[in-house]
Amino acid sequence: MQVSMNLSRGPAGLLARGSKGSRGVQCFQAHSSIQNRNNHRQRQCRQAPNIIRCQSQKQVKAAAVEEKVDTSMSEVVKWGKEKRLQTQVVDVADDTISIRSLDWDRDRFDIEFGLQEGTTYNSFLIFGDKTCLVDASHEKFRDLYMKTLKDQLAERGRTLDYIVVSHTEPDHSGLIPDIIDAFPGVKIAGSKVALMYLKGLTNRDFTQQPVKGGDKIDLGKGHELEFVMAPNLHWPDTMFSFDSSTGVLYTCDAFGLHYCDSEPFDTDLKAIEPHFRFYYDCLMKPNARSVLSALKRTKDMDYSTIAVGHGPLLRYNLSELVGRYQSWSEAVGKATASVAVLYSSDYGYSDRLSQTLARGITKAGAATEMVDVLSVDPQELVEIVGRSTGIALMAPPTDSDTAQKTLNTLMSSVNKKQKVLIAESYGGRDEPVDTLINNFVGVGVEPVFEPIRVKDVPNEAAYQVCPACCNHCCVLIYSVMMPITACVHSTRGVALQTESCPCVVL
């Protein structure tokens, strides 16, 4: 998987970086709607209760100045000699603050795609009668974050009673082991799947409180968290939390963006919207059906702030930005073909490679549904496979009983008309792809493509665009949707443009 890709300049391939210099975005984006953003829309935003509803960015910024949000910044420390790290404490709402970990110079996220403006990892403290931390931070912030957390608690004479884990990706949970050690009596609330993952991540005993959709935790002083299950945004263990007393909806990855700035809120829509779209395309578009489900579950919640896990919190442009998620996801849902992408969470490179494949598939014009073989309900899998025109299967771990049961359900659900793609996960314990092929053949479904075999640790170039992946994705999608001749495949070392190959890996 040693490949190269030349990026075109301009809005789709290179965005202005301002004073930080230029660095190419390593993920193709369609920005025509963004370029025309000022031509035919009124900007509206839902404000916190004491802020007027605003109609323009000038009024947005005026409202932000009027609100006078208190913030404080830590010292800047260096990580790896060059990368600047800093924490920021922000008043979000009554009895609620955010500890934002500012990763000013991060230029790549999980290898797959490049960043232009760094990123942040946002966590939140709610001070009811009980004190609750919503999410944590990346382990690179260990010293800075733990000092800030302890200082904020000590300043109020508090200990930590709850941690709410929105999901367990390491950039949000990497410091939870340290927090458990510092506050051994803390109770951790999360989805059943999240707590299962967290047990393996922390290698510690801790007090658990599994929650499901509609469950609530009363923190006192009017702060009651209600939980909304939001699987696949973008991990299977994801959930939202809503505090109706403050109107804050905690969504972790959903509605976020990789954008690091000392301004904690979305006051500058023009500056953030390309990054907001980039983030959606790379992480949420492959899960568009899950986005729509989450929007439906939260539609009656009267939230005035979305406390995201990355980037500025959303307050001043809520209607606009949530509306974009709705319209973008509805557009994906209108695709005439859908591919179920089956992967194994937290195993090898399965989740990362599956997201890369899914981005290529959605770029080709098909919808995708991400399915974790280690947690999916059997009946749900049957329904997903039944409505899919193609199946992409990342090899699961061969020693997992759960994975084997899921494979059995899959084999009983596929039909001869479906197109199948199999890929290795490079996890060290992969179910052999030849065995998987034989399983499909045994039920009358013969994969029509050679499997994708991963012979080395996937590197940056492989995530950007792999000719083998591109060829397979093009054949898979276009054999479902239209004649294969509609696709012009890439070859090693040739620059890719979306006009020539709709399967460019985003």
HELIX and SHEET records of a PDB file:
HELIX    1   1 GLY A   18  LYS A   20  5                                   3    
HELIX    2   2 SER A   32  GLN A   35  1                                   4    
HELIX    3   3 GLN A   57  GLU A   67  1                                  11    
HELIX    4   4 GLU A  139  PHE A  141  5                                   3    
HELIX    5   5 ARG A  142  GLU A  155  1                                  14    
HELIX    6   6 PRO A  170  SER A  173  1                                   4    
HELIX    7   7 ILE A  176  ALA A  182  1                                   7    
HELIX    8   8 LYS A  192  THR A  202  1                                  11    
HELIX    9   9 LEU A  269  TYR A  279  1                                  11    
HELIX   10  10 TYR A  280  MET A  284  3                                   5    
HELIX   11  11 LYS A  285  ASN A  287  5                                   3    
HELIX   12  12 ALA A  288  THR A  298  1                                  11    
HELIX   13  13 LEU A  318  GLY A  333  1                                  16    
HELIX   14  14 SER A  350  LYS A  363  1                                  14    
HELIX   15  15 PRO A  378  GLY A  386  1                                   9    
HELIX   16  16 ASP A  401  SER A  413  1                                  13    
HELIX   17  17 VAL A  433  GLY A  442  1                                  10    
HELIX   18  18 GLU A  460  GLN A  464  1                                   5    
HELIX   19  19 PRO A  467  MET A  481  1                                  15    
HELIX   20  20 ILE A  484  ALA A  486  5                                   3    
SHEET    1   A 3 THR A  71  MET A  73  0                                        
SHEET    2   A 3 LYS A  83  ALA A  93 -1                                        
SHEET    3   A 3 VAL A  77  TRP A  79 -1                                        
SHEET    1   B 8 THR A  71  MET A  73  0                                        
SHEET    2   B 8 LYS A  83  ALA A  93 -1                                        
SHEET    3   B 8 THR A  96  ASP A 103 -1                                        
SHEET    4   B 8 THR A 119  PHE A 127 -1                                        
SHEET    5   B 8 THR A 131  VAL A 134 -1                                        
SHEET    6   B 8 TYR A 162  VAL A 164  1                                        
SHEET    7   B 8 LYS A 187  GLY A 190  1                                        
SHEET    8   B 8 THR A 207  PRO A 210  1                                        
SHEET    1   C 2 ARG A 108  PHE A 109  0                                        
SHEET    2   C 2 PHE A 113  GLY A 114 -1                                        
SHEET    1   D 5 LYS A 216  GLY A 220  0                                        
SHEET    2   D 5 HIS A 223  MET A 229 -1                                        
SHEET    3   D 5 MET A 239  ASP A 243 -1                                        
SHEET    4   D 5 VAL A 248  CYS A 252 -1                                        
SHEET    5   D 5 THR A 305  VAL A 308  1                                        
SHEET    1   E 4 ALA A 367  ASP A 372  0                                        
SHEET    2   E 4 SER A 338  TYR A 343  1                                        
SHEET    3   E 4 GLY A 390  MET A 394  1                                        
SHEET    4   E 4 LYS A 419  ALA A 423  1                                        
END                                                                             
